[in-house]
Amino acid sequence: MNQLINVLLTQVLPMIASSAATWYFTRKKNNAEASTNELENVEKALVIYRSIIHDLHEKIKILETELDRVQGMLADARKLKN
């Protein structure tokens, strides 16, 4: 029985304690890294969305210009008709 207690105290408990400490500190590190990665992914997504919005804004400007041109042509055609 003494030998079993001796083995537990000298080999098993230190192993369990070091495993628990490693898990605890690694968990904190992994959570911090996960938060950082999540933030980086959000920033990358924002860059993509801003690019898409900019492209759409430019296309809207072109379409507005084209619409103004066509409306002018229609107005001129109506004046000629009357």
JOKA-V732305 format. One record per helix or strand of 2 or more residues. SS is the DSSP state (alpha for helix, beta for strand). FROM is the first residue (numbers start at 1). TO is the last residue. If there is no record, write none. Layout:
# JOKA-V732305
<<SS,FROM,TO> <SS,FROM,TO>>
This chain:
# JOKA-V732305
<<alpha,2,81>>
